[in-house]
Amino acid sequence: MNTFKALLEREYWEHRGAFLKTPLIIGIVIVVFLILGYLTTERFDQVLTNGQSIELSGKALESFNADDVSNVIDVFMLATASLYQFVLFVVLFFFLLGSLYDDRKDGSILFWKSLPVSDTQTVLSKLVTATLVAPLLFTFGLIISHLAFFIVFSVIFLLNGANPFTVLWSNIEFINNWGAFVVGCLIQALWALPIYGWLLFASSYSKRRPFMLAVFVPLMVGLVWYWYNAIFNYNLLKIGVFKTLAFLLGKSTVPFTSGMDTNAENFGFDPTDHTGVELIQSMLRGLNQSDMYYGLVFATITIALAIYVRRFRNTT
């Protein structure tokens, strides 16, 4: 257990910039845009409507309906949560792609294999980092970003004579919206497991440029499969395969949509039209889909192959 904990700490210290600084930087950008928007709102209003369109007085702000304010806040929190989950997937994609390749490239694999650490522990530490550690750090970054955003907004309200506690803070559903993000990260990890497993295998197997194996090989296989079915007119099979692949990628990048059935006709699901509780219930219902179980089987196979290849491939 101490060995595995040390491996997780190693992953954190080697990639803390991507896992911790990235969500904080996103939050800083959002807050900066908020401040810039506030500073330029009056100017734009004066130019476009002679100052008749937007009123930021305390009386005007406190006259807003509480339900409308709560809905706007929910939309903002869930929209930013979707952004964070998408960025999380991109960060983990490149982390896993180089996770087992980089130490062969720089020769450090010889040092790590000299330690009492098994290849199984090494590969699983990468997987646990991707499915638990990184999402936990992104959750921390999202919370800090939201709090910073609302604090800045409170200052803006105070400057305009409004009470931020009655207008803003009393209408924020922290637990529901942050809970939706946490559940979304766990659901994202489950749906993305086959992708993570494939990336680990590509990283362990590739002698050069693991990106080529990880991305272009599936694309070529998909293209051949598409044309094969097109030639022989297997339309149902052709559509089903590509529909499944599209949904897998979609649920891995935006898990709030994971409650959608791959056989559903309506693809217009919008997470911002739902509350945090509704999104949690929808995501949990999505776990019953057969695609989830097929993905877990594929992930188990590819992770096992990554461990097996890791044992015998010491250099690039």
Secondary structure by P-SEA (a helix, b strand, c coil): caaaaaaaaaaaaaccccccaaaaaaaaaaaaaaaaaaaaaaaaaaaccccccccccaaaaaaccaaaaaaaaaaaaaaaaaaaaaaaaaaaaaaaaccccccccccaaaaaaaccccaaaaaaaaaaaaccaaaaaaaaaaaaaaaaaaaaaaaaaaaaccccccccccccaaaaaaaaaaaaaaaaaaaaaaaaaaaaaaaacccccccccccaaaaaaaaaaaaaaaaacaaaaaaaaaaaaaaaaaaaaccccccccccccccccccccccaaaaaaaaaaacccaaaaaaaaaaaaaaaaaaaaaaccccc
